[in-house]
Amino acid sequence: MILAQLSVYPIGEGVSMSRFVKKGVRIIEESGYTYQIGGMSTGIEVPDMQSLFDLVNRIRQAQLDEGARRIIIELKVDERHDKDATLQSKISSVSSS
């Protein structure tokens, strides 16, 4: 399992980016992957790197289709091979008493 933190947003498209973000979130929802929206990025669980890059590319293309002329993509990847990890297990490991 790969955990990723993803932000994809256009620049130069005005102060509100919600219509672009909504397009990206819809693609993540349709993918069936587990995800969690945060205030500045979205956490996603994917099975492998190729799946992650395919998802990022679909989101990128949706931004272009929406009219974006310049896109910033911030991607952070946590690929563990020593144990299984999920978004929830990471949150639980720091929030439990």
PDB file as gemmi writes it, atoms N, CA and C in Angstrom:
CRYST1    1.000    1.000    1.000  90.00  90.00  90.00 P 1                      
ATOM      1  N   MET A   1       0.846  -1.183   0.000  1.00  0.00           N  
ATOM      2  CA  MET A   1       0.000   0.000   0.000  1.00  0.00           C  
ATOM      3  C   MET A   1       0.885   1.238   0.000  1.00  0.00           C  
ATOM      4  N   ILE A   2       0.533   2.183  -0.817  1.00  0.00           N  
ATOM      5  CA  ILE A   2       1.237   3.461  -0.875  1.00  0.00           C  
ATOM      6  C   ILE A   2       0.297   4.542  -0.382  1.00  0.00           C  
ATOM      7  N   LEU A   3       0.806   5.400   0.490  1.00  0.00           N  
ATOM      8  CA  LEU A   3       0.062   6.553   0.956  1.00  0.00           C  
ATOM      9  C   LEU A   3       0.631   7.777   0.274  1.00  0.00           C  
ATOM     10  N   ALA A   4      -0.241   8.651  -0.173  1.00  0.00           N  
ATOM     11  CA  ALA A   4       0.215   9.852  -0.863  1.00  0.00           C  
ATOM     12  C   ALA A   4      -0.543  11.058  -0.339  1.00  0.00           C  
ATOM     13  N   GLN A   5       0.153  12.166  -0.325  1.00  0.00           N  
ATOM     14  CA  GLN A   5      -0.460  13.460  -0.024  1.00  0.00           C  
ATOM     15  C   GLN A   5      -0.378  14.267  -1.305  1.00  0.00           C  
ATOM     16  N   LEU A   6      -1.526  14.736  -1.782  1.00  0.00           N  
ATOM     17  CA  LEU A   6      -1.591  15.344  -3.101  1.00  0.00           C  
ATOM     18  C   LEU A   6      -2.301  16.688  -3.068  1.00  0.00           C  
ATOM     19  N   SER A   7      -1.690  17.666  -3.728  1.00  0.00           N  
ATOM     20  CA  SER A   7      -2.327  18.951  -4.003  1.00  0.00           C  
ATOM     21  C   SER A   7      -2.100  19.245  -5.476  1.00  0.00           C  
ATOM     22  N   VAL A   8      -3.177  19.519  -6.193  1.00  0.00           N  
ATOM     23  CA  VAL A   8      -3.095  19.879  -7.608  1.00  0.00           C  
ATOM     24  C   VAL A   8      -3.950  21.127  -7.777  1.00  0.00           C  
ATOM     25  N   TYR A   9      -3.314  22.186  -8.230  1.00  0.00           N  
ATOM     26  CA  TYR A   9      -4.089  23.418  -8.380  1.00  0.00           C  
ATOM     27  C   TYR A   9      -3.503  24.284  -9.484  1.00  0.00           C  
ATOM     28  N   PRO A  10      -4.405  25.005 -10.149  1.00  0.00           N  
ATOM     29  CA  PRO A  10      -3.953  25.929 -11.190  1.00  0.00           C  
ATOM     30  C   PRO A  10      -3.512  27.241 -10.558  1.00  0.00           C  
ATOM     31  N   ILE A  11      -2.637  27.938 -11.220  1.00  0.00           N  
ATOM     32  CA  ILE A  11      -2.314  29.288 -10.780  1.00  0.00           C  
ATOM     33  C   ILE A  11      -2.670  30.242 -11.918  1.00  0.00           C  
ATOM     34  N   GLY A  12      -2.988  31.470 -11.534  1.00  0.00           N  
ATOM     35  CA  GLY A  12      -3.380  32.457 -12.529  1.00  0.00           C  
ATOM     36  C   GLY A  12      -4.827  32.332 -12.961  1.00  0.00           C  
ATOM     37  N   GLU A  13      -5.641  31.625 -12.178  1.00  0.00           N  
ATOM     38  CA  GLU A  13      -7.040  31.403 -12.540  1.00  0.00           C  
ATOM     39  C   GLU A  13      -7.987  32.114 -11.576  1.00  0.00           C  
ATOM     40  N   GLY A  14      -7.516  33.151 -10.884  1.00  0.00           N  
ATOM     41  CA  GLY A  14      -8.350  33.867  -9.928  1.00  0.00           C  
ATOM     42  C   GLY A  14      -8.094  33.397  -8.508  1.00  0.00           C  
ATOM     43  N   VAL A  15      -8.827  33.973  -7.578  1.00  0.00           N  
ATOM     44  CA  VAL A  15      -8.576  33.666  -6.168  1.00  0.00           C  
ATOM     45  C   VAL A  15      -9.283  32.399  -5.703  1.00  0.00           C  
ATOM     46  N   SER A  16     -10.379  32.012  -6.308  1.00  0.00           N  
ATOM     47  CA  SER A  16     -11.099  30.809  -5.898  1.00  0.00           C  
ATOM     48  C   SER A  16     -10.720  29.645  -6.805  1.00  0.00           C  
ATOM     49  N   MET A  17     -10.310  28.552  -6.193  1.00  0.00           N  
ATOM     50  CA  MET A  17      -9.925  27.367  -6.956  1.00  0.00           C  
ATOM     51  C   MET A  17     -10.888  26.216  -6.742  1.00  0.00           C  
ATOM     52  N   SER A  18     -12.006  26.463  -6.056  1.00  0.00           N  
ATOM     53  CA  SER A  18     -12.897  25.370  -5.662  1.00  0.00           C  
ATOM     54  C   SER A  18     -13.400  24.559  -6.850  1.00  0.00           C  
ATOM     55  N   ARG A  19     -13.689  25.197  -7.971  1.00  0.00           N  
ATOM     56  CA  ARG A  19     -14.201  24.416  -9.111  1.00  0.00           C  
ATOM     57  C   ARG A  19     -13.137  23.439  -9.616  1.00  0.00           C  
ATOM     58  N   PHE A  20     -11.882  23.831  -9.551  1.00  0.00           N  
ATOM     59  CA  PHE A  20     -10.796  22.940  -9.969  1.00  0.00           C  
ATOM     60  C   PHE A  20     -10.616  21.809  -8.961  1.00  0.00           C  
ATOM     61  N   VAL A  21     -10.640  22.161  -7.685  1.00  0.00           N  
ATOM     62  CA  VAL A  21     -10.459  21.160  -6.630  1.00  0.00           C  
ATOM     63  C   VAL A  21     -11.588  20.136  -6.681  1.00  0.00           C  
ATOM     64  N   LYS A  22     -12.812  20.599  -6.874  1.00  0.00           N  
ATOM     65  CA  LYS A  22     -13.953  19.682  -6.944  1.00  0.00           C  
ATOM     66  C   LYS A  22     -13.790  18.671  -8.070  1.00  0.00           C  
ATOM     67  N   LYS A  23     -13.252  19.104  -9.192  1.00  0.00           N  
ATOM     68  CA  LYS A  23     -13.010  18.172 -10.314  1.00  0.00           C  
ATOM     69  C   LYS A  23     -12.024  17.082  -9.894  1.00  0.00           C  
ATOM     70  N   GLY A  24     -10.956  17.488  -9.208  1.00  0.00           N  
ATOM     71  CA  GLY A  24      -9.960  16.517  -8.752  1.00  0.00           C  
ATOM     72  C   GLY A  24     -10.535  15.544  -7.741  1.00  0.00           C  
ATOM     73  N   VAL A  25     -11.311  16.047  -6.799  1.00  0.00           N  
ATOM     74  CA  VAL A  25     -11.914  15.186  -5.777  1.00  0.00           C  
ATOM     75  C   VAL A  25     -12.872  14.195  -6.430  1.00  0.00           C  
ATOM     76  N   ARG A  26     -13.628  14.636  -7.410  1.00  0.00           N  
ATOM     77  CA  ARG A  26     -14.554  13.734  -8.111  1.00  0.00           C  
ATOM     78  C   ARG A  26     -13.786  12.572  -8.764  1.00  0.00           C  
ATOM     79  N   ILE A  27     -12.641  12.866  -9.347  1.00  0.00           N  
ATOM     80  CA  ILE A  27     -11.839  11.807  -9.978  1.00  0.00           C  
ATOM     81  C   ILE A  27     -11.335  10.832  -8.929  1.00  0.00           C  
ATOM     82  N   ILE A  28     -10.904  11.340  -7.781  1.00  0.00           N  
ATOM     83  CA  ILE A  28     -10.450  10.454  -6.703  1.00  0.00           C  
ATOM     84  C   ILE A  28     -11.613   9.588  -6.226  1.00  0.00           C  
ATOM     85  N   GLU A  29     -12.786  10.179  -6.020  1.00  0.00           N  
ATOM     86  CA  GLU A  29     -13.963   9.410  -5.602  1.00  0.00           C  
ATOM     87  C   GLU A  29     -14.268   8.301  -6.598  1.00  0.00           C  
ATOM     88  N   GLU A  30     -14.255   8.632  -7.872  1.00  0.00           N  
ATOM     89  CA  GLU A  30     -14.567   7.656  -8.914  1.00  0.00           C  
ATOM     90  C   GLU A  30     -13.534   6.539  -8.990  1.00  0.00           C  
ATOM     91  N   SER A  31     -12.310   6.806  -8.534  1.00  0.00           N  
ATOM     92  CA  SER A  31     -11.259   5.789  -8.574  1.00  0.00           C  
ATOM     93  C   SER A  31     -11.532   4.653  -7.598  1.00  0.00           C  
ATOM     94  N   GLY A  32     -12.304   4.937  -6.550  1.00  0.00           N  
ATOM     95  CA  GLY A  32     -12.573   3.923  -5.539  1.00  0.00           C  
ATOM     96  C   GLY A  32     -11.503   3.817  -4.471  1.00  0.00           C  
ATOM     97  N   TYR A  33     -10.438   4.602  -4.571  1.00  0.00           N  
ATOM     98  CA  TYR A  33      -9.384   4.568  -3.565  1.00  0.00           C  
ATOM     99  C   TYR A  33      -9.856   5.253  -2.286  1.00  0.00           C  
ATOM    100  N   THR A  34      -9.333   4.805  -1.164  1.00  0.00           N  
ATOM    101  CA  THR A  34      -9.605   5.467   0.110  1.00  0.00           C  
ATOM    102  C   THR A  34      -8.877   6.799   0.102  1.00  0.00           C  
ATOM    103  N   TYR A  35      -9.561   7.840   0.558  1.00  0.00           N  
ATOM    104  CA  TYR A  35      -8.945   9.163   0.572  1.00  0.00           C  
ATOM    105  C   TYR A  35      -9.498   9.972   1.730  1.00  0.00           C  
ATOM    106  N   GLN A  36      -8.791  11.035   2.071  1.00  0.00           N  
ATOM    107  CA  GLN A  36      -9.231  11.947   3.116  1.00  0.00           C  
ATOM    108  C   GLN A  36      -8.854  13.362   2.705  1.00  0.00           C  
ATOM    109  N   ILE A  37      -9.865  14.224   2.595  1.00  0.00           N  
ATOM    110  CA  ILE A  37      -9.629  15.604   2.216  1.00  0.00           C  
ATOM    111  C   ILE A  37      -9.175  16.388   3.433  1.00  0.00           C  
ATOM    112  N   GLY A  38      -8.111  17.168   3.250  1.00  0.00           N  
ATOM    113  CA  GLY A  38      -7.634  18.073   4.284  1.00  0.00           C  
ATOM    114  C   GLY A  38      -7.785  19.507   3.805  1.00  0.00           C  
ATOM    115  N   GLY A  39      -7.431  20.436   4.661  1.00  0.00           N  
ATOM    116  CA  GLY A  39      -7.565  21.836   4.313  1.00  0.00           C  
ATOM    117  C   GLY A  39      -6.643  22.290   3.197  1.00  0.00           C  
ATOM    118  N   MET A  40      -5.490  21.635   3.050  1.00  0.00           N  
ATOM    119  CA  MET A  40      -4.509  22.060   2.061  1.00  0.00           C  
ATOM    120  C   MET A  40      -4.094  20.962   1.087  1.00  0.00           C  
ATOM    121  N   SER A  41      -4.517  19.729   1.360  1.00  0.00           N  
ATOM    122  CA  SER A  41      -4.147  18.619   0.485  1.00  0.00           C  
ATOM    123  C   SER A  41      -5.097  17.457   0.737  1.00  0.00           C  
ATOM    124  N   THR A  42      -4.953  16.411  -0.055  1.00  0.00           N  
ATOM    125  CA  THR A  42      -5.774  15.214   0.078  1.00  0.00           C  
ATOM    126  C   THR A  42      -4.862  14.015   0.249  1.00  0.00           C  
ATOM    127  N   GLY A  43      -5.155  13.187   1.250  1.00  0.00           N  
ATOM    128  CA  GLY A  43      -4.435  11.940   1.459  1.00  0.00           C  
ATOM    129  C   GLY A  43      -5.134  10.830   0.693  1.00  0.00           C  
ATOM    130  N   ILE A  44      -4.350   9.957   0.068  1.00  0.00           N  
ATOM    131  CA  ILE A  44      -4.905   8.885  -0.763  1.00  0.00           C  
ATOM    132  C   ILE A  44      -4.127   7.603  -0.502  1.00  0.00           C  
ATOM    133  N   GLU A  45      -4.840   6.473  -0.463  1.00  0.00           N  
ATOM    134  CA  GLU A  45      -4.222   5.148  -0.397  1.00  0.00           C  
ATOM    135  C   GLU A  45      -4.340   4.508  -1.774  1.00  0.00           C  
ATOM    136  N   VAL A  46      -3.218   4.103  -2.331  1.00  0.00           N  
ATOM    137  CA  VAL A  46      -3.219   3.440  -3.639  1.00  0.00           C  
ATOM    138  C   VAL A  46      -2.381   2.174  -3.559  1.00  0.00           C  
ATOM    139  N   PRO A  47      -2.636   1.207  -4.444  1.00  0.00           N  
ATOM    140  CA  PRO A  47      -1.899  -0.054  -4.350  1.00  0.00           C  
ATOM    141  C   PRO A  47      -0.443   0.007  -4.808  1.00  0.00           C  
ATOM    142  N   ASP A  48      -0.124   0.915  -5.742  1.00  0.00           N  
ATOM    143  CA  ASP A  48       1.241   0.951  -6.273  1.00  0.00           C  
ATOM    144  C   ASP A  48       1.507   2.307  -6.931  1.00  0.00           C  
ATOM    145  N   MET A  49       2.758   2.534  -7.281  1.00  0.00           N  
ATOM    146  CA  MET A  49       3.156   3.823  -7.854  1.00  0.00           C  
ATOM    147  C   MET A  49       2.482   4.095  -9.197  1.00  0.00           C  
ATOM    148  N   GLN A  50       2.339   3.090 -10.018  1.00  0.00           N  
ATOM    149  CA  GLN A  50       1.705   3.313 -11.322  1.00  0.00           C  
ATOM    150  C   GLN A  50       0.275   3.797 -11.154  1.00  0.00           C  
ATOM    151  N   SER A  51      -0.445   3.202 -10.212  1.00  0.00           N  
ATOM    152  CA  SER A  51      -1.821   3.645  -9.937  1.00  0.00           C  
ATOM    153  C   SER A  51      -1.843   5.093  -9.479  1.00  0.00           C  
ATOM    154  N   LEU A  52      -0.882   5.463  -8.645  1.00  0.00           N  
ATOM    155  CA  LEU A  52      -0.798   6.842  -8.162  1.00  0.00           C  
ATOM    156  C   LEU A  52      -0.534   7.798  -9.322  1.00  0.00           C  
ATOM    157  N   PHE A  53       0.436   7.475 -10.161  1.00  0.00           N  
ATOM    158  CA  PHE A  53       0.761   8.365 -11.278  1.00  0.00           C  
ATOM    159  C   PHE A  53      -0.387   8.450 -12.281  1.00  0.00           C  
ATOM    160  N   ASP A  54      -1.087   7.345 -12.488  1.00  0.00           N  
ATOM    161  CA  ASP A  54      -2.257   7.378 -13.380  1.00  0.00           C  
ATOM    162  C   ASP A  54      -3.324   8.304 -12.804  1.00  0.00           C  
ATOM    163  N   LEU A  55      -3.548   8.225 -11.504  1.00  0.00           N  
ATOM    164  CA  LEU A  55      -4.542   9.073 -10.852  1.00  0.00           C  
ATOM    165  C   LEU A  55      -4.143  10.546 -10.940  1.00  0.00           C  
ATOM    166  N   VAL A  56      -2.891  10.845 -10.640  1.00  0.00           N  
ATOM    167  CA  VAL A  56      -2.407  12.227 -10.722  1.00  0.00           C  
ATOM    168  C   VAL A  56      -2.562  12.753 -12.151  1.00  0.00           C  
ATOM    169  N   ASN A  57      -2.265  11.935 -13.118  1.00  0.00           N  
ATOM    170  CA  ASN A  57      -2.387  12.371 -14.509  1.00  0.00           C  
ATOM    171  C   ASN A  57      -3.845  12.649 -14.884  1.00  0.00           C  
ATOM    172  N   ARG A  58      -4.771  11.819 -14.398  1.00  0.00           N  
ATOM    173  CA  ARG A  58      -6.197  12.065 -14.685  1.00  0.00           C  
ATOM    174  C   ARG A  58      -6.652  13.383 -14.051  1.00  0.00           C  
ATOM    175  N   ILE A  59      -6.195  13.646 -12.831  1.00  0.00           N  
ATOM    176  CA  ILE A  59      -6.552  14.906 -12.171  1.00  0.00           C  
ATOM    177  C   ILE A  59      -5.945  16.084 -12.926  1.00  0.00           C  
ATOM    178  N   ARG A  60      -4.705  15.959 -13.320  1.00  0.00           N  
ATOM    179  CA  ARG A  60      -4.033  16.998 -14.100  1.00  0.00           C  
ATOM    180  C   ARG A  60      -4.797  17.291 -15.389  1.00  0.00           C  
ATOM    181  N   GLN A  61      -5.209  16.246 -16.087  1.00  0.00           N  
ATOM    182  CA  GLN A  61      -5.942  16.428 -17.337  1.00  0.00           C  
ATOM    183  C   GLN A  61      -7.277  17.118 -17.087  1.00  0.00           C  
ATOM    184  N   ALA A  62      -7.928  16.807 -15.990  1.00  0.00           N  
ATOM    185  CA  ALA A  62      -9.204  17.461 -15.664  1.00  0.00           C  
ATOM    186  C   ALA A  62      -9.001  18.957 -15.441  1.00  0.00           C  
ATOM    187  N   GLN A  63      -7.870  19.325 -14.840  1.00  0.00           N  
ATOM    188  CA  GLN A  63      -7.571  20.747 -14.638  1.00  0.00           C  
ATOM    189  C   GLN A  63      -7.383  21.437 -15.994  1.00  0.00           C  
ATOM    190  N   LEU A  64      -6.682  20.790 -16.886  1.00  0.00           N  
ATOM    191  CA  LEU A  64      -6.499  21.343 -18.228  1.00  0.00           C  
ATOM    192  C   LEU A  64      -7.833  21.464 -18.959  1.00  0.00           C  
ATOM    193  N   ASP A  65      -8.658  20.432 -18.840  1.00  0.00           N  
ATOM    194  CA  ASP A  65      -9.976  20.458 -19.484  1.00  0.00           C  
ATOM    195  C   ASP A  65     -10.856  21.568 -18.922  1.00  0.00           C  
ATOM    196  N   GLU A  66     -10.629  21.922 -17.665  1.00  0.00           N  
ATOM    197  CA  GLU A  66     -11.403  22.984 -17.008  1.00  0.00           C  
ATOM    198  C   GLU A  66     -10.903  24.373 -17.421  1.00  0.00           C  
ATOM    199  N   GLY A  67      -9.778  24.412 -18.125  1.00  0.00           N  
ATOM    200  CA  GLY A  67      -9.271  25.684 -18.627  1.00  0.00           C  
ATOM    201  C   GLY A  67      -7.998  26.181 -17.976  1.00  0.00           C  
ATOM    202  N   ALA A  68      -7.403  25.385 -17.092  1.00  0.00           N  
ATOM    203  CA  ALA A  68      -6.159  25.803 -16.446  1.00  0.00           C  
ATOM    204  C   ALA A  68      -5.059  25.965 -17.487  1.00  0.00           C  
ATOM    205  N   ARG A  69      -4.272  27.011 -17.324  1.00  0.00           N  
ATOM    206  CA  ARG A  69      -3.155  27.251 -18.239  1.00  0.00           C  
ATOM    207  C   ARG A  69      -1.810  26.966 -17.581  1.00  0.00           C  
ATOM    208  N   ARG A  70      -1.821  26.859 -16.258  1.00  0.00           N  
ATOM    209  CA  ARG A  70      -0.607  26.528 -15.517  1.00  0.00           C  
ATOM    210  C   ARG A  70      -1.037  25.776 -14.267  1.00  0.00           C  
ATOM    211  N   ILE A  71      -0.374  24.654 -13.970  1.00  0.00           N  
ATOM    212  CA  ILE A  71      -0.783  23.781 -12.872  1.00  0.00           C  
ATOM    213  C   ILE A  71       0.417  23.487 -11.973  1.00  0.00           C  
ATOM    214  N   ILE A  72       0.182  23.561 -10.681  1.00  0.00           N  
ATOM    215  CA  ILE A  72       1.180  23.142  -9.696  1.00  0.00           C  
ATOM    216  C   ILE A  72       0.725  21.807  -9.120  1.00  0.00           C  
ATOM    217  N   ILE A  73       1.627  20.842  -9.062  1.00  0.00           N  
ATOM    218  CA  ILE A  73       1.334  19.536  -8.467  1.00  0.00           C  
ATOM    219  C   ILE A  73       2.337  19.307  -7.344  1.00  0.00           C  
ATOM    220  N   GLU A  74       1.810  19.127  -6.134  1.00  0.00           N  
ATOM    221  CA  GLU A  74       2.644  18.785  -4.986  1.00  0.00           C  
ATOM    222  C   GLU A  74       2.275  17.366  -4.578  1.00  0.00           C  
ATOM    223  N   LEU A  75       3.267  16.482  -4.538  1.00  0.00           N  
ATOM    224  CA  LEU A  75       3.025  15.077  -4.247  1.00  0.00           C  
ATOM    225  C   LEU A  75       4.051  14.589  -3.230  1.00  0.00           C  
ATOM    226  N   LYS A  76       3.554  14.017  -2.163  1.00  0.00           N  
ATOM    227  CA  LYS A  76       4.410  13.398  -1.150  1.00  0.00           C  
ATOM    228  C   LYS A  76       3.998  11.936  -1.063  1.00  0.00           C  
ATOM    229  N   VAL A  77       4.964  11.028  -1.081  1.00  0.00           N  
ATOM    230  CA  VAL A  77       4.680   9.595  -1.125  1.00  0.00           C  
ATOM    231  C   VAL A  77       5.330   8.900   0.066  1.00  0.00           C  
ATOM    232  N   ASP A  78       4.553   8.027   0.710  1.00  0.00           N  
ATOM    233  CA  ASP A  78       5.052   7.183   1.801  1.00  0.00           C  
ATOM    234  C   ASP A  78       4.876   5.736   1.356  1.00  0.00           C  
ATOM    235  N   GLU A  79       5.976   5.114   0.970  1.00  0.00           N  
ATOM    236  CA  GLU A  79       5.953   3.722   0.498  1.00  0.00           C  
ATOM    237  C   GLU A  79       6.673   2.859   1.516  1.00  0.00           C  
ATOM    238  N   ARG A  80       5.913   2.126   2.314  1.00  0.00           N  
ATOM    239  CA  ARG A  80       6.499   1.284   3.355  1.00  0.00           C  
ATOM    240  C   ARG A  80       6.497  -0.167   2.912  1.00  0.00           C  
ATOM    241  N   HIS A  81       7.580  -0.853   3.264  1.00  0.00           N  
ATOM    242  CA  HIS A  81       7.670  -2.279   2.970  1.00  0.00           C  
ATOM    243  C   HIS A  81       7.854  -3.090   4.240  1.00  0.00           C  
ATOM    244  N   ASP A  82       7.959  -2.403   5.375  1.00  0.00           N  
ATOM    245  CA  ASP A  82       8.170  -3.118   6.637  1.00  0.00           C  
ATOM    246  C   ASP A  82       6.877  -3.475   7.347  1.00  0.00           C  
ATOM    247  N   LYS A  83       5.762  -2.772   7.046  1.00  0.00           N  
ATOM    248  CA  LYS A  83       4.462  -3.093   7.634  1.00  0.00           C  
ATOM    249  C   LYS A  83       3.368  -2.415   6.826  1.00  0.00           C  
ATOM    250  N   ASP A  84       2.153  -2.898   7.016  1.00  0.00           N  
ATOM    251  CA  ASP A  84       1.009  -2.286   6.348  1.00  0.00           C  
ATOM    252  C   ASP A  84       0.672  -0.971   7.041  1.00  0.00           C  
ATOM    253  N   ALA A  85       0.361   0.025   6.263  1.00  0.00           N  
ATOM    254  CA  ALA A  85      -0.046   1.315   6.809  1.00  0.00           C  
ATOM    255  C   ALA A  85      -1.214   1.844   5.993  1.00  0.00           C  
ATOM    256  N   THR A  86      -2.096   2.554   6.662  1.00  0.00           N  
ATOM    257  CA  THR A  86      -3.227   3.201   6.020  1.00  0.00           C  
ATOM    258  C   THR A  86      -3.285   4.638   6.515  1.00  0.00           C  
ATOM    259  N   LEU A  87      -4.098   5.438   5.886  1.00  0.00           N  
ATOM    260  CA  LEU A  87      -4.287   6.802   6.383  1.00  0.00           C  
ATOM    261  C   LEU A  87      -4.773   6.759   7.823  1.00  0.00           C  
ATOM    262  N   GLN A  88      -5.736   5.869   8.105  1.00  0.00           N  
ATOM    263  CA  GLN A  88      -6.285   5.788   9.454  1.00  0.00           C  
ATOM    264  C   GLN A  88      -5.243   5.318  10.462  1.00  0.00           C  
ATOM    265  N   SER A  89      -4.403   4.368  10.098  1.00  0.00           N  
ATOM    266  CA  SER A  89      -3.392   3.891  11.053  1.00  0.00           C  
ATOM    267  C   SER A  89      -2.379   4.984  11.369  1.00  0.00           C  
ATOM    268  N   LYS A  90      -2.064   5.821  10.411  1.00  0.00           N  
ATOM    269  CA  LYS A  90      -1.143   6.936  10.675  1.00  0.00           C  
ATOM    270  C   LYS A  90      -1.785   7.947  11.623  1.00  0.00           C  
ATOM    271  N   ILE A  91      -3.053   8.236  11.392  1.00  0.00           N  
ATOM    272  CA  ILE A  91      -3.755   9.181  12.283  1.00  0.00           C  
ATOM    273  C   ILE A  91      -3.883   8.581  13.679  1.00  0.00           C  
ATOM    274  N   SER A  92      -4.252   7.324  13.765  1.00  0.00           N  
ATOM    275  CA  SER A  92      -4.418   6.672  15.060  1.00  0.00           C  
ATOM    276  C   SER A  92      -3.117   6.608  15.846  1.00  0.00           C  
ATOM    277  N   SER A  93      -1.992   6.466  15.155  1.00  0.00           N  
ATOM    278  CA  SER A  93      -0.710   6.318  15.857  1.00  0.00           C  
ATOM    279  C   SER A  93      -0.312   7.610  16.582  1.00  0.00           C  
ATOM    280  N   VAL A  94      -0.844   8.742  16.196  1.00  0.00           N  
ATOM    281  CA  VAL A  94      -0.500   9.986  16.874  1.00  0.00           C  
ATOM    282  C   VAL A  94      -1.658  10.581  17.684  1.00  0.00           C  
ATOM    283  N   SER A  95      -2.848  10.029  17.534  1.00  0.00           N  
ATOM    284  CA  SER A  95      -3.980  10.594  18.251  1.00  0.00           C  
ATOM    285  C   SER A  95      -4.488   9.736  19.400  1.00  0.00           C  
ATOM    286  N   SER A  96      -3.979   8.506  19.538  1.00  0.00           N  
ATOM    287  CA  SER A  96      -4.435   7.670  20.636  1.00  0.00           C  
ATOM    288  C   SER A  96      -3.681   8.000  21.929  1.00  0.00           C  
ATOM    289  N   SER A  97      -4.335   7.730  23.037  1.00  0.00           N  
ATOM    290  CA  SER A  97      -3.727   8.057  24.351  1.00  0.00           C  
ATOM    291  C   SER A  97      -2.770   6.993  24.805  1.00  0.00           C  
TER     292      SER A  97                                                      
END                                                                             
